Amino acid sequence: MKQKPICLLALFSIVLTGCSKHQSFNKLIAEFTKDKSDVCVAVGSIKNNVKHSIFYGENAQILEYIEKKPHFEIGSVSKTITGYLVARAILENKVSLDSKISSVLGDGFSYDPTIKELCTHSSAYGKYLPEHHLGESAGTVNPLYGVTSSILISDMKSFVLEEKDKNRVEYSNFGMAVLGVVLEKLYNQSYYSLAMNLFKEFGMNETGINYTYGFRGAWKWAENDVYIAAGGFSSTIDDVLIYAQTVLRQDVDFIRLATTPILQYTKVNQIGMGWIIENNDQVFWHSGAVNQYNCSIRTNIKTGTSVVVLCNYPAEEPVDAYDLAVSYMEEIEG
């Protein structure tokens, strides 16, 4: 049974599901694209080191992009990037999983979560989001534009811990933005620049913020916006396929650390530093949704197969990018 999306005011969301057998991919893609004249779903895979991608339009018609492939918002997949950066900071002895935020950001916090709690959505922040962070979430209007580290730190200091919020696991965009602030303090540079350097390492040259080539305008971000750490990037099918394969690089210390299970997240999923892990540590995945887009990436670390689904439509019941990705992986793996 698929759980309802854990969503924060239609900003960055994720769908937590089980791993039961899904319907055929052809049936699901036909249902998702039915009578949507401007829809595009990019589906990519890497199996046995062979890359394949295809674009679906209205009623599952095949689209061709010859000159330039479009960009899609990847939403909360950005959280796994934050996880990689935190893992690297730990290995550089700048911080530990048990470090409290005050050890990096200084005193003045009535609530002082650990890095582990922030990475695994087990801090008390949960759905907390100060009202003054929000604007109108429509089109290219980004309700989180202009929220800098200084603004977020002020809100962290005013956060009041309630008894009911202790020791719970609840998806938190605010908590991931706090990790962005911690990383900025540790490295004395913007979260954006840290992430862009990592993309460069991975060979991802079409990933960033404020891309205008695509189906619908991406949210506008400033380079010092801390909520980028929770869901600010846009990318192409080729770049996200590169990214999905990074979990296979278990010889790289920070990747191995970030993908190590830390906490039992749901009945069927564990969580590491951003990455969600299912099937007895076999499949690593994350999904994302930003207003008009939804996506899902997954890699089977045992077979080396990766699947990416990027959509220029929001997550909708009964079919979303997660369902499409699971079904497509089931079919190509047999």
KEKE-3310 file (N, C-alpha, C; in steps of 0.2 Angstrom, whole numbers, plus 5000, padded with zeros to 4 digits):
npx = (5004:5003:5009:5002:5008:5021:5021:5025:5016:5016:5029:5044:5043:5041:5037:5034:5035:5030:5038:5030:5024:5022:5011:5011:5024:5020:5007:5006:5013:5005:4993:4998:5001:4990:4980:4986:4992:5004:5013:5029:5039:5054:5063:5075:5089:5102:5110:5120:5130:5126:5118:5102:5089:5073:5059:5043:5027:5011:4998:5007:5015:5030:5043:5055:5071:5083:5092:5094:5093:5079:5078:5073:5065:5073:5069:5068:5078:5089:5092:5100:5112:5116:5118:5129:5139:5139:5144:5157:5162:5162:5171:5182:5184:5178:5166:5154:5143:5136:5138:5131:5121:5125:5139:5144:5138:5137:5131:5114:5103:5088:5084:5093:5098:5106:5118:5116:5102:5097:5101:5093:5080:5075:5075:5066:5061:5053:5038:5040:5040:5043:5031:5034:5043:5036:5029:5019:5016:5018:5020:5034:5037:5046:5043:5052:5063:5077:5079:5091:5106:5108:5095:5089:5095:5091:5078:5079:5084:5072:5064:5053:5053:5041:5034:5027:5034:5046:5058:5053:5050:5050:5048:5058:5060:5065:5074:5084:5088:5094:5105:5112:5116:5125:5135:5139:5145:5155:5164:5165:5159:5146:5132:5128:5140:5147:5140:5140:5153:5154:5146:5153:5164:5158:5156:5144:5138:5126:5118:5111:5105:5091:5089:5083:5079:5067:5052:5043:5045:5059:5060:5066:5081:5093:5110:5114:5104:5097:5088:5091:5098:5088:5080:5084:5089:5090:5090:5096:5091:5102:5112:5106:5106:5120:5122:5113:5121:5131:5130:5135:5149:5157:5169:5173:5176:5167:5155:5152:5150:5139:5129:5127:5116:5107:5096:5080:5068:5055:5043:5048:5059:5075:5086:5100:5112:5102:5100:5088:5084:5081:5075:5084:5096:5099:5093:5094:5087:5078:5065:5057:5048:5043:5032:5027:5034:5039:5050:5060:5073:5083:5094:5100:5111:5116:5115:5119:5111:5102:5088:5080:5067:5060:5048:5038:5026:5016:5017:5004:4990:4983:4996:5014:5030:5038:5031:5032:5046:5049:5042:5047:5061:5058:5054:5065:5074:5069)
npy = (4994:5011:5025:5041:5056:5064:5080:5097:5111:5110:5112:5106:5089:5072:5055:5041:5025:5007:4992:4984:4974:4982:4990:4987:4996:5003:5004:5013:5024:5028:5032:5042:5052:5055:5064:5076:5090:5097:5089:5081:5068:5062:5047:5038:5026:5015:5001:4987:4995:5002:5016:5023:5033:5041:5051:5055:5061:5068:5057:5046:5047:5047:5058:5069:5076:5085:5095:5101:5095:5096:5104:5099:5102:5095:5095:5087:5078:5085:5084:5073:5077:5086:5077:5070:5080:5083:5071:5071:5082:5076:5066:5074:5078:5089:5089:5078:5065:5065:5078:5093:5107:5118:5117:5121:5132:5141:5147:5150:5143:5136:5124:5111:5101:5086:5082:5070:5069:5079:5074:5063:5066:5065:5075:5087:5097:5094:5098:5111:5128:5144:5157:5169:5165:5161:5164:5166:5151:5148:5145:5153:5159:5159:5154:5153:5161:5171:5168:5168:5162:5169:5173:5161:5156:5165:5161:5148:5150:5155:5144:5134:5120:5107:5095:5085:5084:5077:5064:5059:5054:5064:5071:5084:5099:5111:5107:5101:5113:5119:5110:5115:5128:5124:5118:5129:5137:5128:5128:5140:5146:5148:5137:5134:5135:5125:5113:5115:5113:5100:5094:5096:5088:5076:5076:5083:5094:5101:5104:5114:5130:5141:5138:5142:5135:5124:5116:5123:5137:5137:5138:5153:5156:5163:5163:5163:5157:5147:5137:5130:5119:5110:5108:5114:5112:5111:5100:5089:5074:5066:5071:5068:5054:5051:5055:5047:5035:5037:5031:5019:5019:5014:5013:5026:5036:5046:5044:5031:5032:5041:5033:5023:5014:5023:5024:5017:5021:5020:5006:4999:5005:5011:5025:5034:5047:5057:5048:5036:5019:5003:4986:4977:4984:4985:4993:5010:5026:5041:5053:5068:5083:5099:5110:5112:5101:5083:5070:5055:5045:5030:5017:5001:4993:4981:4975:4986:4993:5008:5019:5033:5045:5060:5073:5085:5089:5090:5078:5067:5058:5043:5040:5043:5050:5041:5029:5026:5025:5014:5004:5004:5000:4987:4981:4981:4975:4962)
npz = (5000:4995:5004:5008:5000:5009:5012:5010:5010:4996:4992:4993:4991:4995:4991:5001:4999:4998:4992:4984:4970:4955:4943:4925:4916:4903:4905:4916:4911:4901:4908:4916:4907:4900:4889:4892:4885:4885:4892:4897:4900:4905:4903:4909:4909:4915:4911:4913:4909:4899:4892:4891:4885:4884:4879:4883:4877:4876:4879:4879:4868:4858:4860:4852:4855:4848:4847:4860:4876:4888:4904:4920:4936:4950:4963:4979:4978:4978:4992:4994:4989:4998:5008:5004:5005:5018:5023:5018:5025:5038:5036:5034:5047:5052:5058:5066:5066:5078:5082:5089:5083:5088:5091:5079:5075:5086:5102:5109:5105:5109:5105:5100:5089:5083:5070:5064:5067:5059:5046:5045:5045:5058:5068:5078:5070:5059:5050:5052:5047:5046:5044:5038:5028:5017:5001:4987:4980:4965:4947:4942:4953:4968:4984:4994:4990:4994:5007:5018:5026:5038:5041:5043:5054:5064:5064:5069:5082:5087:5087:5096:5106:5106:5117:5111:5099:5101:5098:5085:5068:5055:5039:5034:5027:5032:5042:5033:5027:5037:5038:5027:5031:5041:5034:5026:5036:5040:5029:5025:5014:5001:5001:4989:4980:4985:4982:4968:4965:4968:4958:4947:4950:4948:4935:4930:4920:4917:4927:4940:4946:4941:4928:4911:4900:4895:4899:4908:4918:4929:4947:4953:4961:4973:4974:4987:4994:5007:5006:4995:4998:5002:4991:4978:4964:4946:4932:4919:4910:4906:4915:4928:4927:4927:4940:4948:4947:4955:4968:4966:4968:4979:4983:4985:4999:5005:4998:5001:5015:5016:5010:5019:5029:5042:5050:5054:5044:5038:5038:5028:5023:5025:5030:5025:5024:5018:5007:5003:5007:5002:5001:5009:5009:4995:4985:4982:4983:4979:4979:4972:4972:4966:4965:4950:4945:4946:4951:4951:4957:4956:4961:4959:4969:4968:4956:4948:4940:4935:4936:4930:4932:4926:4927:4920:4926:4941:4955:4955:4961:4954:4950:4950:4948:4956:4955:4941:4940:4948:4942:4929:4932:4937:4925:4916:4923:4924)
capx = (5000:5007:5007:5001:5014:5023:5022:5025:5013:5017:5035:5048:5040:5043:5032:5037:5031:5033:5041:5026:5024:5018:5008:5016:5026:5017:5000:5007:5015:4999:4989:5001:5002:4983:4976:4990:4995:5011:5017:5035:5042:5060:5064:5082:5091:5109:5110:5126:5135:5123:5113:5096:5084:5067:5054:5036:5023:5004:4996:5013:5019:5037:5046:5063:5075:5089:5097:5096:5088:5077:5079:5068:5067:5073:5067:5071:5084:5094:5094:5105:5118:5118:5120:5136:5143:5140:5148:5163:5164:5163:5178:5188:5185:5175:5160:5153:5135:5134:5139:5125:5122:5128:5146:5146:5135:5138:5126:5108:5098:5085:5083:5100:5098:5112:5119:5112:5095:5095:5102:5088:5073:5072:5075:5060:5059:5047:5036:5041:5042:5040:5026:5037:5047:5032:5025:5014:5020:5015:5024:5041:5038:5049:5041:5058:5068:5079:5080:5098:5108:5106:5087:5087:5098:5086:5072:5081:5084:5066:5060:5051:5052:5036:5035:5024:5038:5052:5059:5049:5053:5045:5051:5059:5064:5068:5080:5089:5091:5099:5112:5115:5119:5130:5140:5142:5149:5161:5168:5166:5157:5139:5130:5128:5146:5149:5136:5142:5160:5153:5143:5159:5168:5154:5155:5137:5139:5120:5115:5112:5099:5089:5089:5077:5077:5063:5045:5040:5051:5061:5060:5071:5085:5099:5116:5115:5098:5099:5084:5093:5100:5082:5077:5084:5092:5087:5095:5094:5091:5109:5116:5104:5108:5126:5121:5111:5126:5136:5130:5139:5156:5157:5176:5174:5174:5161:5149:5150:5147:5132:5124:5127:5110:5108:5090:5074:5064:5048:5043:5051:5064:5080:5089:5107:5113:5098:5098:5083:5087:5076:5076:5090:5102:5100:5090:5095:5082:5075:5060:5057:5043:5043:5026:5025:5038:5041:5055:5062:5079:5084:5099:5101:5118:5119:5115:5122:5106:5099:5083:5078:5061:5059:5042:5036:5020:5017:5015:4997:4987:4987:5003:5019:5037:5041:5028:5035:5053:5049:5039:5052:5066:5056:5053:5071:5078:5066)
capy = (5000:5017:5030:5047:5060:5069:5086:5104:5116:5109:5115:5100:5083:5065:5050:5036:5019:5001:4989:4979:4973:4988:4989:4988:5003:5005:5006:5019:5030:5030:5035:5048:5057:5055:5070:5082:5092:5100:5085:5078:5063:5059:5041:5036:5020:5013:4994:4984:5001:5005:5021:5023:5038:5042:5056:5054:5067:5067:5050:5042:5048:5048:5065:5069:5082:5084:5100:5102:5091:5101:5104:5098:5103:5089:5095:5085:5074:5089:5082:5068:5081:5089:5071:5069:5086:5082:5065:5073:5086:5071:5062:5079:5079:5096:5088:5071:5063:5067:5085:5097:5112:5124:5116:5124:5139:5145:5147:5154:5139:5133:5117:5110:5095:5084:5082:5064:5070:5083:5070:5057:5068:5063:5081:5090:5102:5091:5102:5118:5133:5151:5160:5174:5162:5159:5168:5163:5146:5147:5147:5154:5162:5154:5156:5153:5165:5176:5166:5167:5159:5174:5173:5154:5155:5168:5157:5142:5152:5156:5138:5131:5112:5105:5088:5080:5083:5074:5057:5057:5054:5067:5074:5091:5104:5116:5103:5101:5119:5120:5107:5119:5133:5121:5117:5135:5139:5124:5129:5147:5147:5146:5130:5133:5134:5118:5109:5115:5110:5092:5092:5097:5082:5070:5077:5085:5100:5104:5105:5121:5134:5146:5137:5144:5131:5119:5117:5128:5141:5135:5143:5158:5156:5167:5159:5162:5155:5141:5131:5126:5112:5105:5106:5119:5111:5108:5096:5085:5067:5063:5072:5064:5047:5051:5056:5040:5030:5038:5027:5013:5021:5013:5014:5033:5036:5050:5041:5025:5034:5044:5028:5018:5015:5025:5024:5014:5027:5017:4999:4996:5009:5014:5031:5036:5054:5059:5043:5031:5012:4998:4979:4974:4988:4984:4999:5017:5030:5047:5057:5075:5087:5106:5114:5109:5095:5078:5065:5049:5041:5024:5013:4994:4993:4974:4974:4991:4996:5014:5022:5040:5048:5067:5075:5092:5089:5088:5072:5066:5051:5037:5038:5048:5048:5035:5023:5025:5022:5007:4999:5003:4996:4980:4978:4981:4970:4956)
capz = (5000:4995:5008:5005:5000:5015:5008:5014:5006:4989:4990:4991:4994:4993:4992:5004:4997:4999:4986:4981:4963:4952:4936:4919:4914:4898:4907:4920:4907:4897:4912:4918:4901:4896:4888:4894:4879:4886:4897:4895:4905:4903:4907:4907:4912:4914:4913:4910:4907:4892:4894:4886:4887:4880:4881:4882:4878:4878:4878:4879:4861:4859:4858:4851:4857:4845:4848:4867:4881:4893:4911:4925:4943:4954:4970:4985:4976:4981:4999:4994:4987:5005:5012:5002:5007:5025:5024:5016:5031:5043:5035:5035:5054:5053:5062:5067:5066:5085:5084:5089:5078:5092:5090:5073:5074:5092:5107:5108:5102:5114:5103:5098:5086:5080:5063:5063:5067:5053:5040:5044:5047:5065:5072:5080:5066:5055:5045:5054:5042:5048:5039:5034:5023:5012:4997:4983:4976:4958:4942:4943:4960:4973:4990:4998:4988:4998:5014:5019:5032:5044:5042:5045:5061:5068:5065:5073:5088:5090:5087:5103:5105:5110:5119:5106:5093:5103:5096:5080:5062:5050:5034:5036:5023:5037:5044:5028:5026:5043:5036:5022:5035:5044:5029:5024:5041:5041:5024:5024:5007:5000:5000:4981:4978:4988:4978:4961:4964:4968:4952:4943:4951:4945:4927:4929:4918:4915:4933:4943:4947:4937:4921:4908:4894:4898:4898:4912:4921:4935:4952:4954:4967:4973:4976:4995:4997:5010:5005:4989:5001:5002:4984:4973:4958:4940:4929:4913:4911:4906:4921:4933:4926:4930:4948:4950:4947:4960:4974:4965:4969:4986:4985:4987:5006:5007:4995:5005:5021:5015:5008:5024:5033:5049:5054:5051:5042:5038:5039:5022:5021:5030:5028:5027:5024:5012:5003:5006:5006:5003:4999:5012:5007:4988:4981:4984:4979:4982:4974:4973:4969:4967:4962:4944:4943:4951:4948:4955:4954:4960:4958:4962:4970:4967:4948:4944:4936:4938:4933:4932:4929:4927:4924:4920:4929:4948:4958:4956:4962:4957:4947:4950:4945:4959:4952:4935:4941:4951:4937:4924:4934:4937:4918:4913:4927:4923)
cpx = (5004:5004:5006:5008:5015:5025:5021:5023:5015:5024:5040:5044:5043:5038:5036:5032:5034:5036:5037:5026:5020:5015:5013:5018:5022:5010:5001:5009:5009:4994:4991:5000:4995:4981:4980:4994:5002:5015:5024:5037:5048:5061:5071:5084:5099:5109:5116:5130:5132:5117:5108:5091:5078:5062:5047:5032:5015:5002:5002:5016:5026:5039:5053:5065:5082:5094:5099:5091:5086:5079:5073:5070:5068:5072:5071:5077:5090:5097:5100:5112:5121:5121:5128:5141:5144:5144:5155:5166:5166:5170:5184:5188:5182:5169:5159:5145:5132:5135:5132:5127:5126:5136:5149:5144:5135:5131:5120:5103:5095:5084:5090:5101:5105:5112:5115:5105:5093:5095:5096:5081:5070:5073:5067:5057:5053:5045:5036:5043:5039:5036:5030:5042:5043:5029:5020:5018:5016:5020:5031:5043:5040:5047:5047:5064:5070:5080:5087:5100:5107:5099:5086:5089:5094:5080:5073:5082:5077:5061:5059:5050:5046:5036:5032:5029:5045:5052:5054:5053:5048:5049:5052:5063:5068:5075:5086:5092:5096:5106:5115:5119:5125:5136:5143:5147:5156:5166:5169:5164:5150:5138:5130:5134:5149:5146:5139:5149:5159:5150:5149:5163:5165:5154:5148:5138:5132:5115:5116:5105:5098:5090:5082:5075:5074:5056:5041:5046:5053:5061:5066:5075:5091:5104:5117:5109:5099:5094:5086:5095:5094:5079:5078:5087:5088:5092:5092:5094:5098:5113:5113:5105:5115:5126:5118:5116:5131:5136:5134:5146:5157:5165:5178:5171:5167:5155:5147:5147:5140:5127:5124:5120:5111:5102:5085:5069:5057:5049:5047:5057:5069:5083:5096:5107:5109:5096:5093:5085:5082:5079:5083:5096:5103:5098:5091:5091:5081:5070:5060:5051:5043:5037:5024:5029:5038:5045:5056:5068:5080:5090:5100:5108:5121:5119:5118:5117:5103:5094:5081:5072:5060:5053:5041:5029:5020:5015:5007:4995:4983:4994:5007:5025:5040:5038:5031:5042:5053:5047:5044:5058:5064:5056:5060:5076:5075:5063)
cpy = (5006:5022:5036:5051:5064:5075:5092:5109:5116:5112:5109:5094:5077:5060:5044:5030:5012:4998:4984:4979:4979:4986:4989:4995:5006:5008:5012:5025:5033:5034:5042:5054:5058:5062:5077:5085:5095:5095:5082:5074:5060:5053:5039:5029:5019:5005:4991:4989:5004:5010:5022:5029:5039:5047:5054:5060:5064:5060:5045:5042:5049:5054:5064:5076:5081:5089:5101:5098:5096:5099:5103:5100:5096:5089:5092:5080:5078:5087:5077:5071:5083:5083:5070:5074:5085:5076:5067:5077:5081:5068:5067:5081:5086:5095:5081:5071:5066:5074:5088:5103:5118:5123:5120:5131:5143:5144:5151:5150:5135:5125:5116:5102:5093:5083:5075:5065:5074:5078:5065:5059:5066:5069:5083:5095:5100:5096:5110:5122:5139:5154:5165:5171:5161:5165:5164:5157:5144:5149:5147:5157:5157:5157:5156:5157:5170:5174:5164:5164:5163:5174:5166:5154:5159:5164:5150:5144:5154:5150:5136:5124:5111:5097:5083:5079:5079:5067:5055:5058:5058:5071:5081:5095:5109:5113:5102:5107:5121:5116:5112:5125:5130:5120:5124:5138:5135:5126:5136:5149:5145:5139:5129:5132:5127:5113:5109:5112:5102:5090:5092:5090:5076:5071:5079:5092:5104:5104:5111:5124:5139:5145:5139:5140:5125:5120:5122:5131:5138:5140:5147:5157:5161:5162:5158:5160:5148:5135:5127:5119:5107:5104:5111:5118:5109:5104:5092:5078:5064:5065:5068:5057:5046:5051:5050:5035:5031:5034:5020:5013:5020:5013:5021:5034:5040:5047:5035:5027:5037:5039:5023:5019:5018:5024:5020:5019:5025:5010:4996:5000:5011:5021:5032:5044:5056:5053:5038:5024:5007:4991:4977:4978:4987:4990:5005:5022:5037:5050:5064:5078:5094:5109:5110:5103:5089:5073:5060:5046:5035:5020:5006:4993:4986:4972:4980:4995:5003:5016:5029:5042:5055:5069:5082:5093:5087:5081:5072:5059:5049:5036:5044:5046:5042:5029:5021:5022:5015:5002:4998:4999:4988:4977:4977:4976:4963:4952)
cpz = (5000:5000:5005:5005:5007:5012:5012:5010:4999:4987:4988:4995:4992:4995:4995:5002:4999:4993:4983:4973:4960:4945:4931:4918:4909:4900:4911:4916:4903:4902:4914:4913:4898:4896:4891:4888:4880:4891:4893:4901:4902:4907:4904:4911:4910:4916:4909:4906:4900:4895:4889:4889:4882:4883:4879:4882:4879:4875:4876:4872:4863:4856:4857:4852:4854:4847:4856:4871:4886:4900:4915:4932:4946:4961:4975:4984:4978:4988:4999:4992:4994:5009:5010:5004:5015:5027:5023:5022:5037:5042:5035:5042:5056:5058:5062:5067:5073:5087:5084:5085:5082:5092:5084:5073:5080:5096:5105:5105:5108:5112:5099:5095:5084:5073:5060:5062:5061:5047:5039:5046:5053:5070:5074:5075:5062:5050:5047:5048:5044:5042:5035:5028:5016:5008:4993:4979:4970:4953:4944:4950:4965:4980:4995:4996:4993:5006:5015:5025:5039:5046:5045:5052:5066:5069:5069:5080:5092:5090:5094:5102:5110:5112:5114:5100:5095:5100:5090:5073:5057:5045:5035:5031:5027:5039:5039:5026:5031:5041:5031:5026:5038:5040:5027:5030:5042:5035:5022:5017:5006:4999:4992:4978:4979:4983:4970:4960:4964:4961:4947:4944:4948:4937:4925:4927:4916:4921:4937:4945:4942:4930:4917:4902:4897:4896:4902:4916:4928:4940:4952:4961:4967:4976:4983:4998:5000:5009:4998:4992:5002:4996:4979:4966:4952:4936:4922:4914:4911:4912:4927:4933:4929:4938:4951:4951:4952:4966:4973:4967:4976:4988:4987:4994:5008:5004:4999:5012:5021:5013:5013:5028:5040:5053:5050:5050:5042:5039:5034:5020:5027:5027:5030:5027:5018:5008:5006:5003:5007:5001:5002:5009:4999:4984:4985:4980:4983:4976:4976:4969:4971:4962:4956:4941:4948:4947:4953:4952:4959:4957:4962:4963:4968:4960:4944:4940:4939:4933:4935:4928:4931:4923:4925:4922:4937:4950:4958:4957:4956:4954:4948:4948:4949:4956:4946:4935:4943:4945:4931:4926:4935:4930:4915:4916:4926:4929)
residu = (MET:LYS:GLN:LYS:PRO:ILE:CYS:LEU:LEU:ALA:LEU:PHE:SER:ILE:VAL:LEU:THR:GLY:CYS:SER:LYS:HIS:GLN:SER:PHE:ASN:LYS:LEU:ILE:ALA:GLU:PHE:THR:LYS:ASP:LYS:SER:ASP:VAL:CYS:VAL:ALA:VAL:GLY:SER:ILE:LYS:ASN:ASN:VAL:LYS:HIS:SER:ILE:PHE:TYR:GLY:GLU:ASN:ALA:GLN:ILE:LEU:GLU:TYR:ILE:GLU:LYS:LYS:PRO:HIS:PHE:GLU:ILE:GLY:SER:VAL:SER:LYS:THR:ILE:THR:GLY:TYR:LEU:VAL:ALA:ARG:ALA:ILE:LEU:GLU:ASN:LYS:VAL:SER:LEU:ASP:SER:LYS:ILE:SER:SER:VAL:LEU:GLY:ASP:GLY:PHE:SER:TYR:ASP:PRO:THR:ILE:LYS:GLU:LEU:CYS:THR:HIS:SER:SER:ALA:TYR:GLY:LYS:TYR:LEU:PRO:GLU:HIS:HIS:LEU:GLY:GLU:SER:ALA:GLY:THR:VAL:ASN:PRO:LEU:TYR:GLY:VAL:THR:SER:SER:ILE:LEU:ILE:SER:ASP:MET:LYS:SER:PHE:VAL:LEU:GLU:GLU:LYS:ASP:LYS:ASN:ARG:VAL:GLU:TYR:SER:ASN:PHE:GLY:MET:ALA:VAL:LEU:GLY:VAL:VAL:LEU:GLU:LYS:LEU:TYR:ASN:GLN:SER:TYR:TYR:SER:LEU:ALA:MET:ASN:LEU:PHE:LYS:GLU:PHE:GLY:MET:ASN:GLU:THR:GLY:ILE:ASN:TYR:THR:TYR:GLY:PHE:ARG:GLY:ALA:TRP:LYS:TRP:ALA:GLU:ASN:ASP:VAL:TYR:ILE:ALA:ALA:GLY:GLY:PHE:SER:SER:THR:ILE:ASP:ASP:VAL:LEU:ILE:TYR:ALA:GLN:THR:VAL:LEU:ARG:GLN:ASP:VAL:ASP:PHE:ILE:ARG:LEU:ALA:THR:THR:PRO:ILE:LEU:GLN:TYR:THR:LYS:VAL:ASN:GLN:ILE:GLY:MET:GLY:TRP:ILE:ILE:GLU:ASN:ASN:ASP:GLN:VAL:PHE:TRP:HIS:SER:GLY:ALA:VAL:ASN:GLN:TYR:ASN:CYS:SER:ILE:ARG:THR:ASN:ILE:LYS:THR:GLY:THR:SER:VAL:VAL:VAL:LEU:CYS:ASN:TYR:PRO:ALA:GLU:GLU:PRO:VAL:ASP:ALA:TYR:ASP:LEU:ALA:VAL:SER:TYR:MET:GLU:GLU:ILE:GLU:GLY)
# end
